[in-house]
Every structure is written in C-alpha cells, then in structure tokens.
Amino acid sequence: MKVQPAAFLRTTLPLGIDMVGEYDSGRYHSIWLPDHMVSFWPDSIWTPEFTDLAKASPSPHRHLDGMAVSAAAAVLTKNTPLATTVIDTVRRHPSLLAQSALTISHLSKGRFILGLGSGELENTVPYGFDFRKPVSRLEESIKVIKLLWHSDGPVDFEGEFYKLEHARMDTEFYDGKAPPIWMGAAGPRMLGITGREADGWWPAGSYTPEDYAAKLKTITDAGEAVGRDMAGFTPALTQICLIGDEGEIDEMLEQPMVKSIIAMLNAKDVEQFGYQHPMGSNWRGIMDFDPHVLTRERMIRFCEELDTRMIRDIFPVGTPKQVAAKIKGFADAGMRVYKLMEYGAMGGIRFSANSAAKVRETEDEIQKLVEG
C-alpha cells in the first residue's frame, strides 16, 4: 500500500520558504501551501496574557498570497508537486485561477496541483466579497476553468455568477497535461462535485476512518456515475493532532490556543462524539469563524466550558506510535496522502520548538505500519 506524507509550507510571516529544499528531497508526495487572509485564531487571546506565541509574532494573520508563494516555490524546487490547500473560488475569478494555475504549472514543469474550496467567512465577508451560495459558485467556477483550459479559440459562457464573451486562453498545457484539481470537501453536495470534477480530495472534517471511507465512497460513486475512471484519484487527509507524552499532552490541553481547535469544528461534528459545542448548537465551525468578533470574554468562557476530553476523543492524541496507529486506520480506509498538523505547537514556544521533529518521528512510524 503506497502511502506518503505531504510537507506543509506556511504562507505566513516569517516565511519559511528556505525549507523547500528539504521538502524537495523525495520524502514527500507533495508540498501543500494554504491561501488565507485570516487565520483561525481569535485576536482576543492572541496576546501575551494567553500565549507566549504572541511575543514571537504580533498577529496570527500575517498571511501572504498562496498562489504567489506557490510560484516562488515552483522555481526553487525540481521534483515534488505543489498544491494549494485550498484556494477559495469566492475571492478569485475563475479566469484568473485558470491562468495562474497554468502559469505555476509551467514554472514548476508540470508539478502544480490546483486545490480549490468553497471558502470561509473570515476570508471573504470582512473584505466585501459575496459569500452567498459558495458551493454553487465553486461548481460554476470549475466549469469556467475547464472551459477555458480545454477550448480552442474564443468561448462564450453565461451562468449564475460568471459570464464570458469571446474569452480565450490560448496558453497550452505544460507537456500537454492540465493541472490536476483537488478539492476540500465534506458535505454530500461538495463530495459529489469532487467525484465528478476533481482529481484528489481533502476532507474538510473527517474525524474517524469509518467516516472517511463513507465520504470517499460517495466521491467514487459520483465519479463512476458520470463515466470517470477513478483509479487515478488521490484521497488525501489533513489531520490535526497533538503529539507528546502524557504529561506534555496534559499541559498542551490547558493552553487557550490549543483549546481553540474546537472552535474550528461545527456543532454537529462535535455532537457525534457525545459532546455539546461550547459555541452553541448552531455553530458551523470555520464557516462561521470571524476571529475579530470573538471577544476576550467569549473566549474565556469558551475555554472554561470546554471539556478537553473532546479533543482527545476527536483527534489523534498521544505519542508518535499512538498517533501513527490512528492514522493507519485512515490509510486502511483509502487515504493515500496525509499531512499531520501538530497543533500541540499552539500551546506555546516550548512546544512548537519540538513539533516538527515529533511529526517526522510520527511519519516514520506511520510508514512502518503501512509498509509492514
């Protein structure tokens, strides 16, 4: 069973793009680059009162353009594919996404993967973008991208969101191949679009191997229903985890920034594990997240009300071997590429100092399990 880790290249300041040489070593399936305006960390507790990370960085929102950093990484690497994780189709017109993807594909000599998603509130609404019908917009955006990529000469298109009149994109594919499209998706409609249109998938929330397998089957069934050969489809996973011994884990779980992980989850997902979400039964996780409006008082109450057993039950938590055993379950469910997001590092500087080494150790343990 071929299972590989992915590398994660931050697109925030300070920019660690000097790491791409290590990431291009052959160890990793691909290098994943996020594209955000804002992070999922509340402003009100990104202060020295709550975390010493605020002393190292004045803001958790020092984001750079994910496509621009991908282009830079493309010319600094030679072997490993690059993937955006993910670019929403609210902030960028599909014609620009189509052109940028082709540009980075040429810069990387065919190694660029266009990762797309429907977007989140914090990256769109504060900037005046229309966040209505984000899934419909995504679906139409993919149609426009593919129309421009695969048409000879000018094309016309009139949809609900976009209109083309005599539009053309005559730039040929690098080596005759269109950039693959991967999707961040979780809901039934998004999974269906993924199966019909995409070449790879990250679940935006899949917390058990059983759930992962069910979602992957929905994707595969949707693709096969329209006559696609899904043998080359790549099931991936971005997995939040905490890695450490029991004493370290106990300390991590007391830190406000670690507790804030649960604010990214929607109430329904939390309820499946037998818990009530501290943000209320209607909370939609990252779809509702606006770090500016989550006040100090609200976050203090959130942290006080949070049962940290919730984090242990939902995410892989423990030593490298313990976390690896849980990731093996996702591999058995069909996952082939994964990135561990070790959020124990959000507990503070002393935890973040060893986070990368813990991830590498866990990756090595995973490879032993899947190759054994």
Secondary structure as GFF3:
##gff-version 3
##sequence-region A 1 372
A	DSSP	beta_strand	4	5	.	.	.	ID=ss1
A	DSSP	beta_strand	7	8	.	.	.	ID=ss2
A	DSSP	three_ten_helix	17	19	.	.	.	ID=ss3
A	DSSP	alpha_helix	20	23	.	.	.	ID=ss4
A	DSSP	beta_strand	31	33	.	.	.	ID=ss5
A	DSSP	three_ten_helix	43	45	.	.	.	ID=ss6
A	DSSP	alpha_helix	53	56	.	.	.	ID=ss7
A	DSSP	alpha_helix	66	76	.	.	.	ID=ss8
A	DSSP	beta_strand	82	84	.	.	.	ID=ss9
A	DSSP	beta_strand	87	88	.	.	.	ID=ss10
A	DSSP	alpha_helix	94	107	.	.	.	ID=ss11
A	DSSP	beta_strand	112	117	.	.	.	ID=ss12
A	DSSP	alpha_helix	121	124	.	.	.	ID=ss13
A	DSSP	three_ten_helix	125	127	.	.	.	ID=ss14
A	DSSP	alpha_helix	134	150	.	.	.	ID=ss15
A	DSSP	beta_strand	155	158	.	.	.	ID=ss16
A	DSSP	beta_strand	163	167	.	.	.	ID=ss17
A	DSSP	three_ten_helix	174	176	.	.	.	ID=ss18
A	DSSP	beta_strand	181	185	.	.	.	ID=ss19
A	DSSP	alpha_helix	188	197	.	.	.	ID=ss20
A	DSSP	beta_strand	200	203	.	.	.	ID=ss21
A	DSSP	alpha_helix	209	225	.	.	.	ID=ss22
A	DSSP	three_ten_helix	230	232	.	.	.	ID=ss23
A	DSSP	beta_strand	234	243	.	.	.	ID=ss24
A	DSSP	alpha_helix	246	252	.	.	.	ID=ss25
A	DSSP	alpha_helix	256	259	.	.	.	ID=ss26
A	DSSP	three_ten_helix	260	264	.	.	.	ID=ss27
A	DSSP	alpha_helix	267	271	.	.	.	ID=ss28
A	DSSP	three_ten_helix	285	287	.	.	.	ID=ss29
A	DSSP	alpha_helix	296	305	.	.	.	ID=ss30
A	DSSP	alpha_helix	309	314	.	.	.	ID=ss31
A	DSSP	beta_strand	317	318	.	.	.	ID=ss32
A	DSSP	alpha_helix	320	332	.	.	.	ID=ss33
A	DSSP	beta_strand	337	342	.	.	.	ID=ss34
A	DSSP	three_ten_helix	343	347	.	.	.	ID=ss35
A	DSSP	alpha_helix	349	352	.	.	.	ID=ss36
A	DSSP	alpha_helix	355	371	.	.	.	ID=ss37
###
